[in-house]
Amino acid sequence: MIDHLRDTGLGVDPVCRVLELSPSTYFARKTRPKSARRLRDEELIPLVTAVWEDSGRTYGARRVTRAPARAGHQVARCTVERLMRELGIEGVIRGQRRRTTIPEPVAPRPPDLVNRRFTAERPSQLWLADLTYIRTWSGWVYVAFFVSSEAGVQTPTDMVHYGMTKTAQLAVSRGMAQEVAGTGVTVNCVLPGPTMSDGVLAMFDELYPGLDPGEQERRYLAENRAAASLLKRLIRPHEVASMITYVACEQASATTGRALGADGGLLPTILP
């Protein structure tokens, strides 16, 4: 956006002043070499796009991931999902889409308290929640997901404020489970450990510029509390999603009121 405004004749300093950015940050970003992750993305984007186009624009992330693997290109599914999301492409969904949210034109709208700025300068400054429908074999389920953190059980000394909020989520989860006792509704809390999210990958690029993602992860594990993980690696987002999928399915109908770890054995306890 700044480049576009520069082309129209505006200077960098006034534009950055309005955007509340430092001009030095802009110029540093312009001259900084591309990260290993960005270089890898530039290699994968044509590959992902070609597979999707060759499928008649029908393949989703799962099939797009498998196609390069058959040709000898190993690509993580979470990477393919991220790139497809950034490119605005998706596969064909079987069945008819169901519209789950229908706005009422005359109903009052809740105020936008953050002006669409979903960022925070410190933990617990901004809380977001999502309520959604999920299609199951038995019909549609209206569900809310609560994801806490292993920090709610083993609070880092330098993140007490963060651990406090995660412990509160554990208490809310247990209280909700007791509230719906006997109704057939189950409530559980998932405790992920340090996870290889997009935000963590971006942080790695700042901490360890020029290194490949594998070496960045090894350096981080050696220097941080995640070194206690029994897996000796960070958790992948799809692994956390798999745990959530399990506790939300019928096979987990006897599990409720529990805090279930997806932390790679980071917590030194034999209890769930």
Backbone torsions as a table, in degrees:
resi	resn	phi	psi	omega
1	MET	NA	-40.8	179.5
2	ILE	-64.2	-40.0	178.3
3	ASP	-61.9	-40.9	179.6
4	HIS	-62.9	-42.6	-180.0
5	LEU	-69.2	-31.8	176.0
6	ARG	-63.6	-38.2	179.7
7	ASP	-65.2	-24.1	179.2
8	THR	-87.2	-1.2	175.7
9	GLY	108.2	-2.1	179.5
10	LEU	-82.7	149.5	178.6
11	GLY	-84.6	160.1	-179.0
12	VAL	-68.2	-43.5	-176.2
13	ASP	-59.0	-50.0	179.6
14	PRO	-65.8	-34.9	178.8
15	VAL	-65.2	-46.2	-179.9
16	CYS	-65.0	-33.2	178.9
17	ARG	-64.2	-41.6	178.9
18	VAL	-68.4	-38.4	-178.6
19	LEU	-82.2	-3.7	-179.0
20	GLU	60.7	44.7	177.0
21	LEU	-119.5	154.7	176.4
22	SER	-85.3	129.8	177.1
23	PRO	-56.8	-34.0	179.8
24	SER	-63.8	-33.1	177.4
25	THR	-64.4	-42.2	179.7
26	TYR	-62.7	-48.1	-177.5
27	PHE	-69.0	-33.7	176.5
28	ALA	-64.5	-39.4	179.2
29	ARG	-66.2	-34.5	-179.1
30	LYS	-69.5	-32.9	-175.4
31	THR	-98.5	-12.4	-177.7
32	ARG	-69.1	135.5	177.3
33	PRO	-65.8	153.8	-179.3
34	LYS	-64.9	141.9	179.6
35	SER	-74.0	163.7	178.3
36	ALA	-60.6	-36.0	179.6
37	ARG	-66.0	-42.8	-179.9
38	ARG	-65.9	-39.6	177.4
39	LEU	-63.2	-39.6	177.7
40	ARG	-66.2	-39.4	177.6
41	ASP	-61.1	-40.8	-179.5
42	GLU	-65.4	-27.7	175.1
43	GLU	-75.4	-36.1	-173.1
44	LEU	-84.0	-30.1	-175.6
45	ILE	-56.8	-47.5	177.1
46	PRO	-63.0	-35.3	179.6
47	LEU	-66.6	-47.2	179.6
48	VAL	-63.1	-43.4	-179.4
49	THR	-64.1	-40.7	-179.1
50	ALA	-64.8	-43.6	179.2
51	VAL	-62.6	-42.9	-179.8
52	TRP	-64.5	-43.0	178.5
53	GLU	-65.7	-42.5	-179.3
54	ASP	-63.3	-25.8	179.3
55	SER	-82.8	5.9	-175.3
56	GLY	74.3	26.7	-178.3
57	ARG	59.9	36.2	-178.7
58	THR	-110.3	-23.7	-175.3
59	TYR	-71.6	138.2	170.7
60	GLY	-93.8	-171.5	-175.5
61	ALA	-60.5	-37.1	-177.5
62	ARG	-62.4	-48.3	-178.4
63	ARG	-74.8	-34.0	176.6
64	VAL	-63.5	-34.1	177.8
65	THR	-69.2	-39.7	-176.2
66	ARG	-72.5	-34.2	-176.9
67	ALA	-60.9	-49.6	177.3
68	PRO	-63.7	-31.5	-179.9
69	ALA	-62.4	-36.1	178.6
70	ARG	-67.7	-23.2	178.4
71	ALA	-94.9	5.0	177.5
72	GLY	93.7	8.1	178.3
73	HIS	-102.2	110.5	-179.3
74	GLN	-87.9	117.1	-179.0
75	VAL	-131.6	132.3	178.5
76	ALA	-69.3	142.4	-179.0
77	ARG	-62.9	-37.9	-180.0
78	CYS	-63.8	-31.5	176.5
79	THR	-68.2	-43.3	178.2
80	VAL	-62.9	-42.6	179.0
81	GLU	-60.6	-42.0	-179.9
82	ARG	-65.6	-44.3	-179.1
83	LEU	-66.2	-40.5	178.0
84	MET	-64.3	-36.3	177.9
85	ARG	-66.6	-41.8	179.0
86	GLU	-67.5	-33.5	-179.6
87	LEU	-81.9	-11.6	-179.8
88	GLY	72.9	31.3	179.2
89	ILE	-117.7	152.6	179.0
90	GLU	-154.0	163.4	179.0
91	GLY	-84.9	173.6	178.3
92	VAL	-76.9	133.6	179.5
93	ILE	-99.3	125.9	-179.9
94	ARG	-67.5	143.6	179.1
95	GLY	83.4	172.0	-178.1
96	GLN	-84.6	135.8	176.6
97	ARG	-64.3	139.7	177.4
98	ARG	-106.7	127.5	177.8
99	ARG	-85.0	115.3	-173.1
100	THR	-98.1	-14.6	-179.9
101	THR	-126.6	115.3	179.9
102	ILE	-118.2	110.5	-176.6
103	PRO	-70.1	148.8	176.2
104	GLU	-102.0	113.1	-172.6
105	PRO	-58.8	-32.8	-174.7
106	VAL	-91.6	-6.9	-178.6
107	ALA	-75.0	144.5	178.3
108	PRO	-67.8	141.4	179.7
109	ARG	-91.0	135.1	175.2
110	PRO	-61.6	146.0	-178.9
111	PRO	-67.7	145.4	175.2
112	ASP	-86.2	94.4	-172.0
113	LEU	-75.5	-16.1	-177.0
114	VAL	-118.4	7.0	177.6
115	ASN	54.2	38.8	177.1
116	ARG	63.9	20.0	177.9
117	ARG	-104.2	93.4	-174.4
118	PHE	-91.4	57.4	177.5
119	THR	-128.6	159.5	-179.5
120	ALA	-141.7	147.3	179.1
121	GLU	-92.9	-11.3	179.8
122	ARG	-155.4	158.4	177.7
123	PRO	-59.8	146.2	175.7
124	SER	68.7	12.9	176.3
125	GLN	-79.8	-32.8	-177.9
126	LEU	-138.8	122.4	178.6
127	TRP	-111.1	135.1	177.7
128	LEU	-123.6	150.3	177.1
129	ALA	-138.3	153.2	-178.9
130	ASP	-134.1	129.2	174.3
131	LEU	-114.1	132.6	-175.3
132	THR	-147.2	167.2	173.7
133	TYR	-97.2	146.7	174.5
134	ILE	-129.1	131.7	178.4
135	ARG	-84.3	126.7	178.7
136	THR	-123.9	173.4	178.6
137	TRP	-62.3	-28.9	-177.4
138	SER	-90.7	-4.2	-178.1
139	GLY	133.3	-160.1	-177.7
140	TRP	-96.3	137.5	-178.4
141	VAL	-118.3	132.5	175.8
142	TYR	-94.0	118.3	-167.8
143	VAL	-138.7	150.1	172.3
144	ALA	-124.5	133.4	-178.8
145	PHE	-103.7	134.5	174.0
146	PHE	-116.4	117.2	177.0
147	VAL	-114.9	116.6	180.0
148	SER	-94.0	-140.0	-179.6
149	SER	-160.5	155.8	176.0
150	GLU	-63.1	-17.1	177.0
151	ALA	-66.6	-17.7	176.5
152	GLY	-71.5	-18.0	178.7
153	VAL	-106.8	-42.1	179.4
154	GLN	-119.8	88.7	-172.2
155	THR	-78.1	125.1	176.2
156	PRO	-65.4	142.7	-177.9
157	THR	-63.7	-27.1	-179.5
158	ASP	-93.9	5.5	-179.1
159	MET	-138.4	43.7	-177.8
160	VAL	-60.3	-40.7	-179.3
161	HIS	-62.9	-38.6	178.1
162	TYR	-67.9	-46.1	179.3
163	GLY	-61.4	-33.7	179.8
164	MET	-62.3	-43.5	-179.3
165	THR	-67.0	-35.9	180.0
166	LYS	-71.2	-35.0	175.0
167	THR	-65.2	-37.2	177.3
168	ALA	-62.2	-37.7	178.2
169	GLN	-64.5	-36.8	176.4
170	LEU	-62.1	-42.4	179.7
171	ALA	-65.5	-40.7	178.0
172	VAL	-63.0	-42.7	-179.9
173	SER	-61.0	-45.7	179.8
174	ARG	-65.8	-41.4	178.8
175	GLY	-63.4	-39.4	178.3
176	MET	-66.1	-38.0	178.2
177	ALA	-62.2	-40.5	178.1
178	GLN	-69.6	-33.3	-178.9
179	GLU	-66.0	-35.0	-176.6
180	VAL	-102.4	18.4	-179.7
181	ALA	-55.8	134.0	177.4
182	GLY	83.9	-0.8	-178.0
183	THR	-94.6	-8.5	-174.9
184	GLY	89.1	-5.0	177.8
185	VAL	-89.3	133.3	178.5
186	THR	-110.6	144.8	178.7
187	VAL	-132.7	123.0	178.7
188	ASN	-135.5	164.7	179.5
189	CYS	-124.4	132.9	179.0
190	VAL	-100.5	133.5	-178.0
191	LEU	-113.4	90.2	176.2
192	PRO	-74.4	150.1	170.0
193	GLY	-89.1	-168.6	176.7
194	PRO	-53.9	124.0	-169.6
195	THR	-117.1	142.4	179.7
196	MET	-78.7	69.4	179.7
197	SER	-87.0	172.4	177.4
198	ASP	-59.9	-38.0	178.8
199	GLY	-64.7	-38.5	178.4
200	VAL	-67.9	-40.4	178.0
201	LEU	-61.8	-40.4	177.2
202	ALA	-64.6	-39.0	177.5
203	MET	-63.5	-39.9	178.5
204	PHE	-60.0	-40.4	-179.6
205	ASP	-62.8	-30.5	177.8
206	GLU	-80.1	-37.5	-178.3
207	LEU	-76.4	-40.2	-173.9
208	TYR	-129.4	65.6	-177.5
209	PRO	-63.7	141.7	176.0
210	GLY	89.0	-10.4	179.6
211	LEU	-93.6	152.1	176.8
212	ASP	-74.2	158.8	-175.1
213	PRO	-55.5	-36.3	-179.9
214	GLY	-64.4	-43.4	179.0
215	GLU	-69.6	-36.3	176.4
216	GLN	-59.4	-43.8	-179.5
217	GLU	-64.3	-42.0	179.2
218	ARG	-63.8	-40.3	178.1
219	ARG	-64.4	-42.5	-179.0
220	TYR	-63.7	-43.7	179.9
221	LEU	-62.1	-36.8	-178.2
222	ALA	-71.9	-23.9	-173.9
223	GLU	-106.0	-6.4	-173.0
224	ASN	-129.6	173.9	-175.4
225	ARG	-66.5	-16.4	178.5
226	ALA	-65.6	-9.6	178.7
227	ALA	-61.9	-21.6	179.4
228	ALA	-75.3	-6.8	179.9
229	SER	-61.2	134.3	177.6
230	LEU	-70.9	-22.9	177.8
231	LEU	-79.5	-19.4	-177.6
232	LYS	58.9	37.9	175.3
233	ARG	-162.0	168.4	175.9
234	LEU	-80.0	155.9	177.2
235	ILE	-75.6	144.7	176.3
236	ARG	-93.4	145.0	-177.6
237	PRO	-54.1	-36.5	-178.2
238	HIS	-68.8	-23.1	177.6
239	GLU	-72.1	-38.7	174.8
240	VAL	-65.2	-42.5	179.5
241	ALA	-62.5	-35.8	178.8
242	SER	-65.0	-39.2	177.4
243	MET	-64.8	-43.0	178.6
244	ILE	-63.3	-40.9	178.2
245	THR	-61.0	-40.6	-179.4
246	TYR	-64.5	-49.9	-175.8
247	VAL	-68.7	-15.0	178.4
248	ALA	-95.2	-1.5	-176.4
249	CYS	-98.5	170.3	-176.1
250	GLU	-65.6	-30.4	-178.9
251	GLN	-64.4	-17.8	179.2
252	ALA	-103.7	24.5	-174.7
253	SER	-65.9	-17.6	178.6
254	ALA	-93.6	3.0	-179.6
255	THR	-107.6	116.6	178.3
256	THR	-154.1	151.1	179.9
257	GLY	71.5	18.8	-175.3
258	ARG	-110.5	158.3	170.8
259	ALA	-108.4	112.3	-173.1
260	LEU	-106.5	127.7	-176.5
261	GLY	-84.6	140.2	168.0
262	ALA	-131.0	51.1	-168.7
263	ASP	-110.1	5.2	-180.0
264	GLY	69.7	24.5	-179.6
265	GLY	77.9	19.5	-179.5
266	LEU	-65.8	-37.5	179.0
267	LEU	-77.3	124.2	-177.8
268	PRO	-81.5	68.4	-178.8
269	THR	-144.1	150.9	177.7
270	ILE	-96.4	-4.5	178.8
271	LEU	-94.4	150.2	-179.5
272	PRO	-68.0	NA	NA
